[in-house]
Amino acid sequence: MKLIHNKPVAVYFQSLLLCNVLFSVTQSSLLEMVHAVAAYDNSTDTTGTSFCIFTTTNSSLDKISPLLLPSLLQQYPTTFVTMNSYVDIEIRKLATMVLLDLTAYHYEFPFKFIQQRLNHHPCYKKSAKFVILMGGASFDRKEMALKYLHKFEILNFVLIPFTNSSESVSVYTWNQYTGQEHYFRSTDRSVHRFFPDKLRDLNGYRFTMYGVTNYPYLMYGSKGKGYGLVPNFVNIVIRKRCNGTTYHSDDTLLRNVMDANFNLQDERFSFKNTIYFREETGIYLVCPMRSVRDFLRHLLKPFSLGIWLILGGLFALCRVAEILFPNIYRYDLIAVTFFGGGGVEYRQPFAFRIVTLTLAVLIFFLSEAYNTKIISLMSFAKFTEQPQTLDEIQQSDLRIMSSRGGVDFFSQLKNNFLSYPATLRAQKRYGQRVYEHYCAMMYKGNAWIAVSSELLDLMKPLYMVPEPLMIDKMLIQLMQHSPFFDLFERMFGLVNECGLWAYMLNQSNMKLYSSMLNDSLKTMLQEVIFFFDDLSCVWILIMVGWLFSTVCFVGEIALEAWRERRRRRVVKKFQIVRKYRLVRAWFNVK
């Protein structure tokens, strides 16, 4: 048998050379693709490209592409996520690209392990581009990887399976909203096709938002539909730009499953995703107008102590003059001054006329001042000065309804706040009319609506204290792993810079002010001059006068009855005395 020794050796070297070439081609294709993606990211991100790399000690990456990691470390800022070295997002720059080296896992996707590393200790932006290297047959079970990416709302990703049987590797991505799958080759250019804008078409995805009523930002109609600046902005982003649908709710049970919360912020260690509005607002106090007045004290004491002393001195002087000069002052000066009479004036003595004229002038001014006091008390309800500052509120007896834990933020007015159980009891007792008895804390827009006439159908009008309890800014916070934050932040900046947000805000305020003006004009046209309550001081004066007259009348009758009884008793004594002559002799003048 003839042996050919050179043929097996030649075949061996030929196979080895072919594997080497294919290996180097694969390495070169992967290296060029990753650098091409990094260059594309660097051209689209103004902060510059930085890497966050996850790998393991038994990884096959150093065999498949040994130059990949050294080249990335040399050209870009890089952070490694390992078991013992956690990422501090407060001191490190968040990466714009993430390289997940899963080549050590040939038959599975390390879902829990990746979740622990990148969820609890994230090192990347939500807009970062993920390059996931999958080894062995794990790509056939890519549903686990897609499940992880869908759970944490990672949109910009490519899955790359490793094989040595081809010149270029496959590149796979998936759109979770449309369900479309995209396959590329690592040699395809340009690489921006690997990362399409998946938010461009949400395919009817329903974007949900939680928030309570806050004019003019968010209000709810009769059927629960949201209106206001925030729903309009969300419609611009989701409906018009992204081909989605929107839903707004104020149900607290749905808050944790919503895509975003309006004016409600949760504390997070990562991905706060908060957009603050540029205009300032705040929390204000809305209080009932105080119209309780003490008419009786003003009516019974209309003059000061000095005026009362002067009146008392004049009364005493008139009495003394009548006693000392009976020929000149033959009439009662006080009675003549108040009720007239006293004969023909020009026939009276000069001194009498001088005194009566002085008394008449004084009584004229005092009576006019008294009438002015009564008229001012009639209109006092329309011109009552209400507390306008927090210091005045603190010094008043106004009580403020509190919310759970809200008193701790306003220690200045802690004595004016009701306890939370007392607030609940008051709301249960009075219902909507609780605002007639207590002050309430409201956001500025809601406060303007509350003080507008005929809105709450209250018996007492409300007013807003001009000094705010707290200055604040509205906000929108998206869920922790929301892919919409960068889009919302960019669109909100555009809406503000072009003036659309300010225009909508001004239009909303104008509608409110015009509505309040129309209500006030309507009220002014329908309002009469006097109501029954406006004449309360007159009714009090009349009742006090009648009561005083009744007391005087009854007292005069009682005094006259007492005098008649005394006279009869004296007459009876004289009748008894007449029976005795001796006593009669005493009374005989002769």
C-alpha positions as CSV (number, residue, x, y, z in Angstrom):
1,M,0.0,0.0,0.0
2,K,1.3,3.3,-1.0
3,L,1.1,6.1,1.6
4,I,0.8,9.7,0.6
5,H,2.2,11.5,3.7
6,N,2.0,15.1,2.3
7,K,-1.8,15.2,1.6
8,P,-3.0,14.9,5.3
9,V,-0.5,17.5,6.4
10,A,-1.5,19.9,3.6
11,V,-5.2,19.5,4.4
12,Y,-4.5,20.2,8.1
13,F,-2.6,23.4,7.4
14,Q,-5.2,24.5,4.9
15,S,-8.0,24.0,7.4
16,L,-6.0,25.8,10.1
17,L,-5.3,28.7,7.8
18,L,-8.9,29.0,6.8
19,C,-10.1,29.1,10.4
20,N,-7.5,31.7,11.2
21,V,-8.7,33.9,8.3
22,L,-12.3,33.5,9.3
23,F,-11.5,34.2,12.9
24,S,-9.6,37.4,12.0
25,V,-12.4,38.4,9.7
26,T,-15.0,38.0,12.4
27,Q,-12.8,39.8,14.9
28,S,-12.3,42.7,12.4
29,S,-16.0,42.8,11.5
30,L,-17.0,43.0,15.2
31,L,-14.3,45.6,16.1
32,E,-15.2,47.8,13.2
33,M,-18.9,47.6,13.9
34,V,-18.6,48.6,17.6
35,H,-16.3,51.5,16.7
36,A,-18.7,52.5,14.0
37,V,-21.6,52.5,16.5
38,A,-19.4,54.5,19.0
39,A,-18.6,57.1,16.3
40,Y,-22.3,57.4,15.4
41,D,-23.1,57.9,19.1
42,N,-20.4,60.4,19.5
43,S,-21.8,62.4,16.6
44,T,-25.4,62.4,18.0
45,D,-24.7,62.9,21.7
46,T,-23.3,66.3,22.7
47,T,-21.9,65.0,26.0
48,G,-19.6,62.6,24.2
49,T,-19.4,58.8,24.0
50,S,-18.6,56.8,27.2
51,F,-18.9,53.1,27.7
52,C,-20.2,50.9,30.5
53,I,-19.0,47.3,30.1
54,F,-20.3,44.1,31.7
55,T,-18.1,41.0,31.3
56,T,-17.2,37.9,33.2
57,T,-13.9,36.1,33.9
58,N,-14.8,33.1,31.7
59,S,-15.8,35.3,28.8
60,S,-14.9,34.2,25.2
61,L,-14.6,37.8,24.1
62,D,-10.8,37.9,24.5
63,K,-10.5,34.9,22.2
64,I,-13.0,36.1,19.6
65,S,-12.0,39.7,19.5
66,P,-9.0,40.4,21.8
67,L,-8.5,43.9,20.5
68,L,-12.0,45.2,21.2
69,L,-11.8,46.0,24.9
70,P,-8.2,47.5,24.8
71,S,-9.3,49.7,21.9
72,L,-12.4,50.9,23.8
73,L,-10.4,51.6,26.9
74,Q,-7.9,53.6,24.9
75,Q,-10.4,55.8,23.1
76,Y,-13.4,56.3,25.4
77,P,-14.1,56.8,29.1
78,T,-15.1,53.3,30.3
79,T,-16.7,51.9,33.5
80,F,-16.7,48.2,34.3
81,V,-19.6,46.6,36.2
82,T,-18.3,43.7,38.2
83,M,-19.5,41.8,41.2
84,N,-17.7,43.8,43.9
85,S,-17.3,47.2,42.2
86,Y,-20.6,49.1,42.2
87,V,-21.3,52.1,40.2
88,D,-22.0,55.4,42.0
89,I,-24.2,57.4,39.7
90,E,-23.7,60.5,41.8
91,I,-19.9,60.8,41.0
92,R,-19.6,59.0,37.7
93,K,-20.7,60.1,34.3
94,L,-23.5,58.0,32.9
95,A,-22.5,56.0,29.9
96,T,-24.0,56.6,26.4
97,M,-23.1,53.0,25.3
98,V,-23.4,49.7,27.1
99,L,-21.5,46.6,26.1
100,L,-23.0,43.4,27.6
101,D,-20.5,40.5,27.1
102,L,-22.7,37.4,27.6
103,T,-20.5,35.0,25.6
104,A,-19.8,33.0,28.7
105,Y,-23.5,32.0,28.8
106,H,-23.9,29.6,25.9
107,Y,-27.4,28.3,26.6
108,E,-29.2,30.9,28.6
109,F,-29.7,34.7,29.2
110,P,-28.6,35.7,32.8
111,F,-31.8,37.6,33.4
112,K,-31.5,37.9,37.3
113,F,-27.8,38.6,37.2
114,I,-28.1,41.4,34.7
115,Q,-31.1,42.9,36.5
116,Q,-29.2,43.0,39.7
117,R,-26.2,44.7,38.1
118,L,-27.8,47.2,35.9
119,N,-31.1,47.9,37.7
120,H,-29.9,48.5,41.2
121,H,-26.6,50.1,40.1
122,P,-27.2,51.6,36.7
123,C,-24.3,53.2,34.9
124,Y,-26.1,54.2,31.7
125,K,-28.5,56.8,30.3
126,K,-31.9,55.6,29.3
127,S,-31.1,56.6,25.7
128,A,-27.8,54.6,25.7
129,K,-27.2,52.2,22.9
130,F,-26.9,48.5,24.1
131,V,-24.6,46.1,22.2
132,I,-25.3,42.6,23.6
133,L,-22.9,39.9,22.6
134,M,-24.5,36.4,23.0
135,G,-22.5,33.2,22.7
136,G,-23.4,29.6,21.7
137,A,-27.0,28.8,21.4
138,S,-28.3,31.5,23.7
139,F,-29.4,33.6,20.7
140,D,-32.0,30.9,19.9
141,R,-33.5,31.8,23.3
142,K,-33.5,35.5,22.7
143,E,-37.0,35.8,24.1
144,M,-35.5,36.0,27.6
145,A,-33.3,38.9,26.5
146,L,-36.2,40.7,24.8
147,K,-38.3,40.2,28.0
148,Y,-35.6,41.9,30.0
149,L,-35.2,44.7,27.5
150,H,-39.0,45.2,27.4
151,K,-39.3,45.2,31.2
152,F,-36.7,47.9,31.6
153,E,-37.9,49.8,28.6
154,I,-34.5,49.6,26.7
155,L,-35.2,50.5,23.1
156,N,-31.8,51.2,21.5
157,F,-30.2,47.7,21.5
158,V,-28.7,45.1,19.1
159,L,-28.3,41.4,19.8
160,I,-25.2,39.9,18.2
161,P,-24.8,36.1,18.2
162,F,-21.2,34.7,17.8
163,T,-20.3,32.0,15.3
164,N,-17.1,31.3,13.4
165,S,-18.8,30.0,10.3
166,S,-19.3,33.3,8.4
167,E,-17.4,36.3,7.5
168,S,-19.7,38.8,9.3
169,V,-22.0,38.4,12.3
170,S,-25.7,39.0,12.5
171,V,-27.2,42.0,14.1
172,Y,-30.7,41.8,15.5
173,T,-33.1,44.4,17.0
174,W,-36.8,44.4,17.8
175,N,-39.5,47.1,18.1
176,Q,-41.7,46.4,21.1
177,Y,-44.4,48.7,20.0
178,T,-44.9,47.5,16.4
179,G,-43.6,44.0,16.9
180,Q,-41.2,44.4,13.9
181,E,-37.9,42.4,13.8
182,H,-34.9,43.8,12.0
183,Y,-31.9,41.7,10.9
184,F,-28.6,43.3,9.6
185,R,-25.0,42.2,9.0
186,S,-22.2,43.7,11.0
187,T,-20.7,44.9,7.8
188,D,-23.7,47.0,6.9
189,R,-23.3,50.8,6.8
190,S,-24.4,53.1,8.0
191,V,-25.0,51.8,11.5
192,H,-27.7,54.3,12.3
193,R,-30.1,51.7,10.8
194,F,-29.3,49.4,13.7
195,F,-31.0,51.9,16.1
196,P,-34.2,53.2,14.4
197,D,-36.4,55.7,16.2
198,K,-38.8,53.3,17.8
199,L,-40.8,56.1,19.4
200,R,-41.7,57.5,16.0
201,D,-44.6,55.0,15.7
202,L,-46.1,53.7,19.0
203,N,-48.8,51.9,17.0
204,G,-51.6,53.1,19.3
205,Y,-49.8,52.6,22.6
206,R,-51.7,54.2,25.4
207,F,-49.6,56.6,27.4
208,T,-51.2,57.0,30.9
209,M,-50.7,59.8,33.4
210,Y,-51.9,60.3,36.9
211,G,-52.6,63.8,38.4
212,V,-55.2,65.7,40.5
213,T,-57.0,68.8,39.3
214,N,-54.8,71.8,39.1
215,Y,-56.0,74.8,37.0
216,P,-54.9,75.5,34.3
217,Y,-52.6,72.5,34.0
218,L,-54.9,69.6,34.5
219,M,-58.7,69.4,34.8
220,Y,-61.2,66.6,34.3
221,G,-64.5,66.8,32.4
222,S,-67.8,65.1,33.1
223,K,-66.7,61.9,31.5
224,G,-63.2,61.8,33.1
225,K,-61.4,63.3,30.0
226,G,-58.4,65.4,30.9
227,Y,-58.1,69.0,29.8
228,G,-55.5,71.7,30.3
229,L,-51.9,72.5,29.5
230,V,-50.5,69.2,30.5
231,P,-52.9,67.0,28.5
232,N,-52.4,69.4,25.5
233,F,-48.6,68.9,25.8
234,V,-48.9,65.2,26.1
235,N,-51.2,65.0,23.1
236,I,-48.6,67.0,21.1
237,V,-45.9,64.5,22.0
238,I,-47.8,61.2,22.1
239,R,-50.6,61.6,19.6
240,K,-49.2,63.9,17.0
241,R,-45.6,63.0,17.1
242,C,-45.6,59.3,18.1
243,N,-48.9,58.0,16.8
244,G,-50.1,56.9,20.3
245,T,-53.1,57.5,22.5
246,T,-53.3,59.1,26.0
247,Y,-55.3,58.5,29.2
248,H,-55.4,60.7,32.3
249,S,-56.8,59.7,35.7
250,D,-56.9,60.9,39.3
251,D,-57.5,57.5,40.8
252,T,-54.8,56.9,43.4
253,L,-55.0,53.2,43.0
254,L,-53.7,53.5,39.4
255,R,-50.8,55.8,40.3
256,N,-48.0,53.2,40.5
257,V,-48.9,51.7,37.1
258,M,-49.0,55.0,35.2
259,D,-46.3,56.1,32.7
260,A,-46.1,59.5,34.3
261,N,-47.3,61.5,37.3
262,F,-48.2,65.2,37.3
263,N,-47.0,67.3,40.2
264,L,-46.1,64.3,42.3
265,Q,-42.5,63.2,42.7
266,D,-41.0,60.0,44.1
267,E,-37.6,59.9,45.6
268,R,-35.3,57.6,43.6
269,F,-31.6,56.7,43.6
270,S,-31.5,56.6,39.8
271,F,-33.5,57.8,36.8
272,K,-35.5,60.5,38.5
273,N,-36.9,61.5,35.1
274,T,-38.4,64.8,36.3
275,I,-39.3,67.8,34.2
276,Y,-39.8,71.0,36.1
277,F,-42.0,73.8,34.7
278,R,-40.3,77.2,34.2
279,E,-43.0,79.4,35.7
280,E,-43.4,79.7,39.5
281,T,-46.6,78.8,41.3
282,G,-47.3,78.0,44.9
283,I,-49.7,77.0,47.6
284,Y,-52.1,79.7,48.9
285,L,-54.7,80.1,51.6
286,V,-58.4,80.4,50.6
287,C,-60.5,81.7,53.5
288,P,-64.1,82.8,54.1
289,M,-64.7,86.5,54.3
290,R,-65.3,87.6,57.9
291,S,-68.6,89.6,58.0
292,V,-69.5,89.1,61.7
293,R,-69.9,92.6,63.2
294,D,-70.6,93.9,66.7
295,F,-73.3,96.5,66.0
296,L,-74.5,96.8,69.6
297,R,-71.2,98.0,70.9
298,H,-70.9,100.7,68.3
299,L,-74.5,101.8,68.6
300,L,-74.5,102.1,72.4
301,K,-71.1,103.7,72.5
302,P,-70.9,105.9,69.4
303,F,-68.7,108.6,71.0
304,S,-65.4,108.6,72.8
305,L,-65.0,109.2,76.5
306,G,-64.1,112.9,76.0
307,I,-67.4,113.6,74.1
308,W,-69.4,111.9,76.8
309,L,-67.7,114.1,79.4
310,I,-68.6,117.2,77.4
311,L,-72.2,116.1,77.1
312,G,-72.4,115.3,80.8
313,G,-70.9,118.7,81.7
314,L,-73.4,120.5,79.4
315,F,-76.3,118.6,81.0
316,A,-75.1,119.5,84.5
317,L,-74.5,123.2,83.4
318,C,-78.0,123.5,82.0
319,R,-79.5,122.2,85.2
320,V,-77.4,124.6,87.4
321,A,-78.3,127.5,85.1
322,E,-82.0,126.7,85.4
323,I,-81.7,126.6,89.2
324,L,-79.6,129.8,89.6
325,F,-81.4,131.9,86.9
326,P,-85.0,130.8,86.9
327,N,-86.2,134.1,85.3
328,I,-83.8,133.8,82.4
329,Y,-84.0,130.1,81.8
330,R,-87.7,129.5,82.3
331,Y,-87.8,126.4,80.0
332,D,-85.9,123.1,80.2
333,L,-82.9,123.7,78.0
334,I,-82.4,120.0,77.3
335,A,-86.0,119.5,76.2
336,V,-86.0,122.6,74.1
337,T,-82.8,121.5,72.4
338,F,-84.1,118.0,71.5
339,F,-87.8,118.6,71.0
340,G,-88.1,122.4,70.3
341,G,-90.6,124.7,71.9
342,G,-89.8,127.4,74.5
343,G,-92.1,130.1,73.1
344,V,-91.1,132.7,70.5
345,E,-87.4,132.7,70.2
346,Y,-86.7,136.4,69.6
347,R,-88.7,137.3,72.7
348,Q,-86.5,135.2,74.9
349,P,-83.5,136.7,76.8
350,F,-80.2,137.0,74.9
351,A,-78.4,134.6,77.3
352,F,-81.1,132.0,76.7
353,R,-80.8,132.3,72.9
354,I,-77.0,132.0,73.0
355,V,-77.1,128.9,75.1
356,T,-79.9,127.2,73.0
357,L,-78.0,128.1,69.8
358,T,-74.8,126.5,71.1
359,L,-76.6,123.4,72.2
360,A,-78.4,123.1,68.8
361,V,-75.1,123.4,66.8
362,L,-73.4,120.8,69.0
363,I,-76.3,118.4,68.9
364,F,-76.4,118.8,65.1
365,F,-72.8,117.7,64.6
366,L,-73.1,114.9,67.1
367,S,-76.4,113.6,65.5
368,E,-74.8,113.8,62.0
369,A,-71.8,111.9,63.2
370,Y,-74.1,109.2,64.7
371,N,-76.0,108.9,61.5
372,T,-72.7,108.5,59.6
373,K,-71.7,105.8,62.0
374,I,-75.0,103.9,61.2
375,I,-74.5,104.3,57.5
376,S,-70.9,103.1,57.7
377,L,-72.1,100.0,59.6
378,M,-74.6,99.3,56.9
379,S,-71.9,99.2,54.2
380,F,-69.3,97.6,56.5
381,A,-69.8,94.1,55.0
382,K,-68.7,95.3,51.6
383,F,-65.5,97.0,52.8
384,T,-64.3,94.7,55.5
385,E,-60.5,94.4,55.7
386,Q,-59.6,90.7,55.6
387,P,-56.2,89.3,56.7
388,Q,-53.8,89.8,53.8
389,T,-50.5,88.3,55.2
390,L,-49.5,85.2,57.0
391,D,-48.7,87.2,60.1
392,E,-52.3,88.6,60.2
393,I,-53.6,85.1,59.7
394,Q,-51.5,83.9,62.6
395,Q,-52.9,86.7,64.9
396,S,-56.5,86.0,63.8
397,D,-58.8,83.3,65.0
398,L,-59.1,81.7,61.5
399,R,-58.5,78.0,61.5
400,I,-57.0,76.1,58.6
401,M,-57.9,72.6,57.4
402,S,-54.8,70.4,57.4
403,S,-53.7,67.4,55.3
404,R,-51.9,64.4,56.5
405,G,-48.4,65.5,57.4
406,G,-48.8,68.9,55.9
407,V,-48.6,70.9,59.1
408,D,-44.9,70.1,59.5
409,F,-44.1,72.3,56.5
410,F,-45.8,75.4,57.9
411,S,-44.6,75.7,61.4
412,Q,-45.4,79.5,61.4
413,L,-49.1,78.8,61.4
414,K,-49.1,75.5,63.4
415,N,-51.5,77.0,66.0
416,N,-54.0,77.9,63.3
417,F,-54.2,74.4,61.8
418,L,-56.8,71.9,62.7
419,S,-55.7,68.4,63.5
420,Y,-56.1,65.9,60.8
421,P,-58.9,64.0,62.6
422,A,-60.7,67.3,63.3
423,T,-60.4,68.2,59.6
424,L,-62.0,64.9,58.6
425,R,-64.8,65.5,61.1
426,A,-65.4,69.0,59.8
427,Q,-65.5,67.8,56.2
428,K,-68.0,65.1,57.1
429,R,-70.1,67.5,59.1
430,Y,-70.3,70.4,56.7
431,G,-69.6,68.7,53.4
432,Q,-68.9,71.3,50.6
433,R,-69.8,74.1,52.9
434,V,-66.8,73.5,55.1
435,Y,-65.1,76.3,53.2
436,E,-67.6,78.7,54.8
437,H,-66.1,77.9,58.2
438,Y,-62.4,77.1,57.7
439,C,-59.5,78.1,55.4
440,A,-58.1,75.6,52.9
441,M,-54.7,75.2,51.2
442,M,-54.9,75.3,47.4
443,Y,-52.6,75.7,44.4
444,K,-52.8,79.1,42.8
445,G,-55.0,78.1,39.9
446,N,-57.4,76.2,42.0
447,A,-57.5,79.1,44.5
448,W,-58.5,81.5,41.7
449,I,-61.3,79.2,40.7
450,A,-62.5,78.8,44.3
451,V,-62.8,82.5,44.9
452,S,-64.8,83.1,41.6
453,S,-68.4,83.8,42.4
454,E,-71.2,81.1,42.2
455,L,-68.8,78.3,41.6
456,L,-69.1,76.4,44.9
457,D,-72.6,77.7,45.7
458,L,-71.5,79.0,49.1
459,M,-73.4,81.3,51.4
460,K,-70.2,83.3,52.2
461,P,-67.8,84.6,49.6
462,L,-64.2,83.4,49.6
463,Y,-60.9,85.3,49.1
464,M,-57.3,84.3,48.5
465,V,-54.5,85.5,50.8
466,P,-52.0,87.3,48.5
467,E,-49.0,86.0,50.4
468,P,-48.2,82.4,49.4
469,L,-47.7,79.6,52.0
470,M,-45.0,78.1,49.8
471,I,-43.5,78.9,46.4
472,D,-43.3,75.9,44.2
473,K,-42.9,74.7,40.6
474,M,-45.1,72.2,38.8
475,L,-43.4,69.1,37.4
476,I,-43.9,65.9,35.4
477,Q,-42.2,62.8,36.6
478,L,-42.1,59.8,34.3
479,M,-41.7,56.2,35.6
480,Q,-38.2,55.1,36.5
481,H,-37.4,53.1,33.3
482,S,-39.5,55.2,30.9
483,P,-38.1,55.5,27.4
484,F,-40.0,58.8,26.9
485,F,-38.0,61.1,29.2
486,D,-35.5,62.3,26.7
487,L,-38.3,62.9,24.1
488,F,-40.5,64.8,26.7
489,E,-37.5,66.9,27.9
490,R,-36.6,67.8,24.3
491,M,-40.2,68.6,23.3
492,F,-40.9,70.6,26.5
493,G,-37.9,72.7,25.7
494,L,-39.1,73.3,22.2
495,V,-42.6,74.2,23.3
496,N,-41.3,76.7,25.8
497,E,-38.7,78.2,23.4
498,C,-41.2,78.8,20.7
499,G,-43.7,80.5,23.1
500,L,-46.5,78.0,22.8
501,W,-46.5,77.1,26.5
502,A,-46.6,80.7,27.5
503,Y,-49.4,81.4,25.0
504,M,-51.5,78.5,26.3
505,L,-50.9,79.6,29.9
506,N,-51.9,83.2,29.2
507,Q,-55.0,82.1,27.3
508,S,-56.1,80.0,30.2
509,N,-55.6,82.8,32.7
510,M,-57.5,85.2,30.4
511,K,-60.4,82.8,30.2
512,L,-60.5,82.6,34.0
513,Y,-60.2,86.4,34.5
514,S,-62.9,87.1,31.9
515,S,-65.2,84.6,33.5
516,M,-64.6,86.2,36.9
517,L,-65.2,89.7,35.4
518,N,-68.4,88.6,33.8
519,D,-69.6,87.0,37.0
520,S,-68.8,90.2,39.0
521,L,-70.6,92.4,36.4
522,K,-73.6,90.1,36.4
523,T,-73.7,90.2,40.2
524,M,-73.4,94.0,40.2
525,L,-76.3,94.3,37.8
526,Q,-78.5,91.9,39.7
527,E,-77.6,93.2,43.2
528,V,-80.1,95.5,45.0
529,I,-79.1,98.5,47.1
530,F,-79.9,97.0,50.5
531,F,-80.4,93.6,51.8
532,F,-82.0,92.7,55.1
533,D,-78.7,92.0,56.6
534,D,-77.3,95.3,55.5
535,L,-79.8,97.0,57.7
536,S,-78.9,95.0,60.8
537,C,-77.7,98.0,62.6
538,V,-81.0,99.8,62.0
539,W,-82.9,96.7,63.3
540,I,-80.7,96.6,66.3
541,L,-81.1,100.3,67.0
542,I,-84.9,100.0,66.7
543,M,-85.0,96.9,69.0
544,V,-82.7,98.6,71.5
545,G,-84.9,101.7,71.4
546,W,-88.1,99.8,71.8
547,L,-86.5,97.8,74.7
548,F,-85.3,101.0,76.3
549,S,-88.7,102.7,75.9
550,T,-90.5,99.7,77.2
551,V,-88.2,99.6,80.3
552,C,-88.8,103.3,80.8
553,F,-92.6,103.0,80.3
554,V,-92.9,100.0,82.7
555,G,-90.6,101.8,85.2
556,E,-92.7,105.0,85.0
557,I,-95.9,103.0,85.6
558,A,-94.3,101.2,88.5
559,L,-93.1,104.5,89.9
560,E,-96.5,106.1,89.6
561,A,-98.1,103.1,91.2
562,W,-95.7,103.3,94.1
563,R,-96.4,107.0,94.5
564,E,-100.2,106.4,94.5
565,R,-99.8,103.7,97.1
566,R,-97.7,106.0,99.3
567,R,-100.2,108.8,98.9
568,R,-103.0,106.5,100.0
569,R,-101.1,105.4,103.0
570,V,-100.5,109.1,104.0
571,V,-104.2,109.9,103.5
572,K,-105.2,107.0,105.6
573,K,-102.9,108.2,108.4
574,F,-104.5,111.6,108.3
575,Q,-108.0,110.1,108.5
576,I,-106.9,108.2,111.7
577,V,-105.5,111.4,113.2
578,R,-108.7,113.4,112.7
579,K,-110.5,111.1,115.2
580,Y,-108.5,112.7,118.0
581,R,-109.2,116.3,119.0
582,L,-105.8,116.9,120.4
583,V,-104.1,116.0,117.2
584,R,-106.6,118.2,115.3
585,A,-105.7,121.1,117.5
586,W,-102.1,120.7,116.5
587,F,-103.1,121.2,112.9
588,N,-105.4,124.1,113.7
589,V,-103.8,127.4,112.7
590,K,-106.0,129.5,114.9
